[in-house]
């Protein structure tokens, strides 16, 4: 039997995954489930692309890195725009089924935590929130010990003559990104002295992705505040209070630190 669209994409399985917990079913719960399932699919793609760009940066594949960062940046813009759809759900609509979520919370998204880790925003203390999910915990522990996108960016800089400081080259892979003046000087040289303008395009795309992540965090905070105000989040999280604490965290801090020198 030939392969069909439905079989290739497993459409029957896919559209059967939206199981509401409210009884009788609350209208807005289907929207809530679909949006968050789609987010998890986008997170899966972002991890796929960032795994790829790590290899490209380390092998000095400039044009491949540009293409991959363009795709990741576009996905982030899509994540932001999806919040417009979620915000069509009123606070009353969410409250109609919120108690059915029990201990479930977006705070428990292991893929989003992987996304933070692969970019270099590593916080080992976040592992404790996934101790009840051995598969997710194993994936996060692996990501914690892997080289981040920033670590691989150092390889890209080294291929262009930058001496990477020992405290960065030899740092514990589970440690978070650190801004460093030597890296910032190297970035300035690439902006001003490098003959290939494509290098500048890469640096701007990395900055675009970072800005997109911060935009998504901000929009997410405002959506939560608009929906539940200052109420605690589901699953024991602190809701918007925790989300606000992550605002404006740069995953590529050196790229922001040089803006006044360009």
C-alpha positions as CSV (number, residue, x, y, z in Angstrom):
1,X,0.0,0.0,0.0
2,X,1.4,3.4,-1.0
3,X,2.3,6.0,1.6
4,X,-0.4,8.6,2.0
5,X,-0.4,12.1,3.6
6,X,-2.4,10.9,6.6
7,X,-0.1,7.9,7.2
8,X,3.1,9.9,6.7
9,X,2.1,12.6,9.2
10,X,0.1,10.2,11.5
11,X,-2.9,12.6,11.3
12,X,-5.3,10.3,13.1
13,X,-2.9,9.9,16.0
14,X,-2.1,13.7,16.0
15,X,-5.7,14.9,16.1
16,X,-6.6,12.3,18.7
17,X,-4.2,13.7,21.3
18,X,-6.4,16.5,22.5
19,X,-8.2,15.0,25.5
20,X,-10.0,17.6,27.7
21,X,-10.2,17.0,31.4
22,X,-13.3,19.1,32.0
23,X,-16.7,17.3,32.2
24,X,-18.8,18.5,30.5
25,X,-16.1,19.8,28.1
26,X,-15.3,23.5,28.5
27,X,-15.1,25.2,25.1
28,X,-11.7,26.9,25.6
29,X,-9.9,23.8,26.9
30,X,-9.4,22.5,23.4
31,X,-7.7,25.8,22.4
32,X,-5.5,25.6,25.5
33,X,-4.4,22.0,24.8
34,X,-3.7,22.6,21.1
35,X,-1.6,25.7,21.6
36,X,0.6,24.1,24.2
37,X,1.0,20.9,22.1
38,X,2.0,23.0,19.1
39,X,4.5,24.9,21.4
40,X,6.1,21.5,22.3
41,X,6.5,20.7,18.6
42,X,8.2,24.0,17.9
43,X,10.5,23.4,20.9
44,X,11.4,20.0,19.4
45,X,12.3,21.8,16.1
46,X,14.3,24.5,17.9
47,X,16.3,21.8,19.7
48,X,16.8,20.0,16.3
49,X,18.1,23.2,14.7
50,X,20.3,24.3,17.6
51,X,21.9,20.9,17.7
52,X,22.7,21.4,14.0
53,X,24.0,24.9,14.4
54,X,26.4,23.8,17.1
55,X,28.0,21.5,14.6
56,X,28.0,24.2,12.0
57,X,29.7,26.8,14.3
58,X,32.3,24.3,15.4
59,X,33.2,23.3,11.9
60,X,33.3,27.0,10.7
61,X,30.3,26.6,8.4
62,X,29.4,30.3,8.1
63,X,26.7,30.0,5.5
64,X,25.1,27.0,7.1
65,X,25.1,28.7,10.5
66,X,23.3,31.8,8.9
67,X,20.6,29.6,7.4
68,X,20.0,27.7,10.6
69,X,19.8,30.9,12.8
70,X,17.4,32.4,10.3
71,X,15.1,29.4,10.7
72,X,15.4,29.5,14.5
73,X,14.7,33.2,14.6
74,X,11.6,32.7,12.4
75,X,10.3,30.0,14.7
76,X,10.7,32.3,17.7
77,X,8.7,34.9,15.9
78,X,6.0,32.3,15.4
79,X,6.0,31.4,19.1
80,X,5.4,35.0,19.9
81,X,2.6,35.4,17.4
82,X,0.8,32.3,18.8
83,X,0.3,34.1,22.1
84,X,-2.1,36.3,20.2
85,X,-4.3,33.3,19.7
86,X,-4.0,32.2,23.3
87,X,-5.0,35.7,24.5
88,X,-8.4,35.3,22.8
89,X,-9.2,33.1,25.8
90,X,-10.7,35.3,28.5
91,X,-9.8,34.9,32.2
92,X,-13.3,33.4,32.7
93,X,-12.7,31.0,29.9
94,X,-9.5,29.7,31.5
95,X,-11.0,29.7,35.0
96,X,-13.7,27.4,33.7
97,X,-11.3,24.5,33.5
98,X,-8.2,25.6,35.4
99,X,-8.8,23.4,38.4
100,X,-8.7,20.4,36.1
101,X,-5.0,21.0,35.4
102,X,-4.3,19.8,38.9
103,X,-0.5,19.8,39.3
104,X,0.2,20.2,35.5
105,X,2.1,23.4,34.6
106,X,4.1,24.9,31.7
107,X,6.9,25.2,34.2
108,X,7.3,21.5,33.8
109,X,8.2,21.7,30.1
110,X,11.4,19.7,29.9
111,X,11.9,20.7,26.2
112,X,11.9,24.4,27.0
113,X,14.4,23.7,29.8
114,X,16.5,21.8,27.2
115,X,16.2,24.8,24.9
116,X,17.6,27.1,27.7
117,X,20.4,24.7,28.4
118,X,21.5,24.2,24.8
119,X,21.8,28.0,24.4
120,X,23.9,28.1,27.6
121,X,21.4,29.4,30.1
122,X,22.2,26.6,32.4
123,X,20.7,26.3,35.9
124,X,21.4,22.9,37.5
125,X,18.9,23.6,40.3
126,X,16.1,23.4,37.7
127,X,16.6,19.6,37.5
128,X,14.8,19.1,40.7
129,X,11.5,20.0,39.1
130,X,11.8,17.0,36.8
131,X,12.7,14.3,39.3
132,X,9.4,12.6,38.8
133,X,10.0,12.2,35.1
134,X,13.1,10.0,34.6
135,X,13.1,10.3,30.8
136,X,13.0,14.1,30.9
137,X,15.6,14.2,33.7
138,X,18.0,12.1,31.7
139,X,17.6,14.4,28.7
140,X,18.2,17.5,30.8
141,X,21.2,16.0,32.6
142,X,22.7,15.3,29.2
143,X,22.0,18.8,27.9
144,X,23.6,20.2,31.1
145,X,26.9,18.5,30.4
146,X,26.9,19.2,26.7
147,X,28.7,22.2,25.1
148,X,26.3,25.0,24.4
149,X,25.7,27.1,21.3
150,X,27.9,29.7,22.9
151,X,30.7,27.2,23.5
152,X,30.6,26.3,19.9
153,X,30.5,30.0,18.9
154,X,33.9,30.2,20.6
155,X,35.1,27.6,18.1
156,X,33.9,29.8,15.3
157,X,35.8,32.8,16.8
158,X,38.9,30.7,17.3
159,X,38.9,29.7,13.6
160,X,39.1,33.5,12.9
161,X,42.1,34.1,15.0
162,X,40.6,34.7,18.4
163,X,42.4,33.3,21.4
164,X,39.7,32.0,23.7
165,X,40.5,32.8,27.4
166,X,41.2,29.7,29.5
167,X,38.3,30.4,31.9
168,X,36.0,30.1,29.0
169,X,37.7,27.4,27.0
170,X,38.0,25.1,30.1
171,X,34.9,26.0,32.0
172,X,32.6,23.5,33.4
173,X,30.0,22.8,30.6
174,X,27.2,22.9,33.2
175,X,28.1,26.5,34.0
176,X,26.0,29.3,32.5
177,X,27.2,31.7,29.8
178,X,29.6,34.4,30.9
179,X,30.3,37.7,29.3
180,X,34.0,38.3,28.7
181,X,35.8,41.4,27.4
182,X,38.1,39.4,25.2
183,X,35.2,37.9,23.4
184,X,33.6,41.3,23.0
185,X,36.8,42.7,21.5
186,X,36.8,39.7,19.1
187,X,33.2,40.5,18.1
188,X,34.1,44.1,17.5
189,X,37.0,43.1,15.2
190,X,34.6,40.9,13.2
191,X,32.2,43.8,12.8
192,X,34.8,46.3,11.7
193,X,37.7,44.4,10.2
194,X,36.4,41.3,8.6
195,X,36.2,41.3,4.8
196,X,33.2,38.9,4.5
197,X,29.9,40.8,5.3
198,X,28.2,37.5,6.0
199,X,30.0,37.3,9.3
200,X,28.1,40.5,10.4
201,X,24.9,38.9,9.2
202,X,25.5,35.9,11.4
203,X,26.2,38.1,14.5
204,X,23.0,40.1,13.8
205,X,20.9,36.9,13.4
206,X,22.2,35.6,16.7
207,X,21.2,38.9,18.3
208,X,17.8,38.6,16.6
209,X,17.3,35.2,18.1
210,X,18.3,36.4,21.6
211,X,15.9,39.3,21.3
212,X,13.1,37.0,20.1
213,X,13.5,34.8,23.2
214,X,13.3,37.9,25.4
215,X,10.2,39.1,23.5
216,X,8.6,35.7,24.0
217,X,9.3,35.8,27.7
218,X,7.8,39.3,28.0
219,X,4.7,38.4,26.0
220,X,4.3,35.2,28.1
221,X,4.5,37.1,31.3
222,X,1.9,39.6,30.2
223,X,-0.4,36.8,28.9
224,X,-0.2,35.1,32.3
225,X,-0.8,38.4,34.2
226,X,-3.8,39.1,31.9
227,X,-5.3,35.7,32.4
228,X,-4.7,35.0,36.1
229,X,-3.3,38.2,37.5
230,X,-1.2,37.6,40.6
231,X,-2.7,34.2,41.4
232,X,-0.1,31.3,42.0
233,X,0.5,29.2,38.9
234,X,-0.7,25.6,38.5
235,X,1.6,22.9,39.7
236,X,2.8,24.9,42.7
237,X,4.6,27.5,40.6
238,X,4.6,31.2,41.5
239,X,3.0,32.2,38.2
240,X,3.9,35.5,36.8
241,X,6.3,36.3,39.7
242,X,8.7,33.5,38.5
243,X,8.3,34.4,34.9
244,X,9.2,38.1,35.5
245,X,12.5,37.0,37.1
246,X,13.6,35.5,33.8
247,X,12.9,38.6,31.7
248,X,15.7,40.2,29.8
249,X,18.1,37.4,30.4
250,X,20.6,37.4,27.4
251,X,21.8,34.1,26.1
252,X,24.5,35.9,24.1
253,X,25.5,38.6,26.5
254,X,28.6,39.6,24.6
255,X,26.6,40.5,21.6
256,X,24.6,43.0,23.6
257,X,27.6,44.3,25.5
258,X,29.2,45.6,22.3
259,X,26.3,47.5,20.8
260,X,27.6,50.9,22.0
261,X,30.9,50.2,20.3
262,X,29.6,49.5,16.8
